[in-house]
Amino acid sequence: MRSTGIDELTAAIDVLFAEGVDAHRDGSSLEALLCQHARLESVLSAAATAYDESSDWAVDGAKNATAWLTRKCHLPRGVATRMFRRGRHLRQLPVVAEAFSEGEINAGHVDALVAVNGPWTDEALARDERILVSKAKRLRFDQFVKAVAYWEQLADPDGSEEAAEERRERRDVHLAPTHNGMYVGSVTLDPISGSIVNTELSRIEEEFFKADWDRARTETGGNPKVDDLWRTPVQRRADALVEMAARSSLVQSDGARRPPAPLFSVLVDWPTLAGRVCELAEGIVVSPGELVPWLSFADLERAVMEPSGRVEVSSTNRLFTGATRRAIELRDRECVHVFCDVPGARCQADHSLPWSHGGLTTQDNGRLLCGFHNRLRNHDPPPQRE
């Protein structure tokens, strides 16, 4: 029999619909709705797990609770599986369960912590659960995931290396012609290999975008719009992949011309004295063992972050815009606007104190802003992260 609480919840949702979307389109309403959504997911995870353990699903002839949910409630199997897994692990994570039930964290946070909860980390997680939950409440989600990845490396170093190797083993590329001559495929790469490919692909794509923009400016005789470009973003990216292959074919195989080596930015910052930093410039956390196969032929760049936040960068012929720009890029990593996460390589180095007001072109007076937020800086100063 359905509980009174569910009937009241149904009535409350009916009221929300009756009020109309215009009554809830402000920021505070969205925050409140998402908070209650998280609380409801907490109740749902616990109820689903209890239903699984009750075996009531067998009355309908289902093999298990997952089969019952996928058939009765039309849920994807993966969604049902995560729901049961979440509910089981929450019983071992009281601090996480409490924050989830209060709507202070969401299902994404819970799943990230559940993923690192195992026999090799249970003691460490019981000790550090409150710290990790506090980070979930405070950090942006991708930053929280990075913090959890670092925590796992320290809590289970052997396991993190094994997981990295398994991740590497899953690499594959599929590309095959279809019946009409078109090629379709998919790519799966480990973080380092993926970073190398994506960086070069994005660089060529940016070249094509600038060329397309110049062409549109000429054709329109003024200020073009995105719709005036002759290629869509996905078409430019496809053309960039073909261009990568074409440029690769120009590299001689007899050793007369050495192909460019990949560049790794080795960051040695002040917190390293008390913690650990091992991540790509894009912010993807990797294990130290994942770097080893690349050290024999990759270019190495040493960057030392001082307590003041300054970055000292060693000289290298791979710095395409100079050491000052590179230092700012390594320090900020992405657009400094609080509501932006555009990677540093795609941002513009901007003067904090404008050049027209006497600002110097130095690292201390530089910051990364994406094109969008750099254009807005003349209207309102961009809020920056703490």
Stockholm file with secondary structure:
# STOCKHOLM 1.0

chainA/1-386         MRSTGIDELTAAIDVLFAEGVDAHRDGSSLEALLCQHARLESVLSAAATAYDESSDWAVDGAKNATAWLTRKCHLPRGVATRMFRRGRHLRQLPVVAEAFSEGEINAGHVDALVAVNGPWTDEALARDERILVSKAKRLRFDQFVKAVAYWEQLADPDGSEEAAEERRERRDVHLAPTHNGMYVGSVTLDPISGSIVNTELSRIEEEFFKADWDRARTETGGNPKVDDLWRTPVQRRADALVEMAARSSLVQSDGARRPPAPLFSVLVDWPTLAGRVCELAEGIVVSPGELVPWLSFADLERAVMEPSGRVEVSSTNRLFTGATRRAIELRDRECVHVFCDVPGARCQADHSLPWSHGGLTTQDNGRLLCGFHNRLRNHDPPPQRE
#=GR chainA/1-386 SS CCCHHHHHHHHHHHHHHHHCGGGGCSHHHHHHHHHHHHHHHHHHHHHHHHHHHHTGGGGGTCSSHHHHHHHHSCCCHHHHHHHHHHHHHHTTCHHHHHHHHTTSSCHHHHHHHHTTCSTTTHHHHHHHHHHHHHHHHHSCHHHHHHHHHHHHHHHCHHHHHHHHHHHHHTCEEEEEECTTSCEEEEEECCHHHHHHHHHHHHHHHHHHHHHHHHHHHHHHTSCCCGGGSSSCHHHHHHHHHHHHHHHHHTSCTTSSSCCCCCEEEEEECGGGGTSCCCBCTTSCBCCHHHHGGGTTTSEEEEEEECTTSCEEECCCTTCTTCHHHHHHHHHHCBCCBTTCCCBGGGSEEEESSCGGGTCCSSSTTEEEECHHHHHHTTTSCCCBCC
#=GC SS_cons         CCCHHHHHHHHHHHHHHHHCGGGGCSHHHHHHHHHHHHHHHHHHHHHHHHHHHHTGGGGGTCSSHHHHHHHHSCCCHHHHHHHHHHHHHHTTCHHHHHHHHTTSSCHHHHHHHHTTCSTTTHHHHHHHHHHHHHHHHHSCHHHHHHHHHHHHHHHCHHHHHHHHHHHHHTCEEEEEECTTSCEEEEEECCHHHHHHHHHHHHHHHHHHHHHHHHHHHHHHTSCCCGGGSSSCHHHHHHHHHHHHHHHHHTSCTTSSSCCCCCEEEEEECGGGGTSCCCBCTTSCBCCHHHHGGGTTTSEEEEEEECTTSCEEECCCTTCTTCHHHHHHHHHHCBCCBTTCCCBGGGSEEEESSCGGGTCCSSSTTEEEECHHHHHHTTTSCCCBCC
//
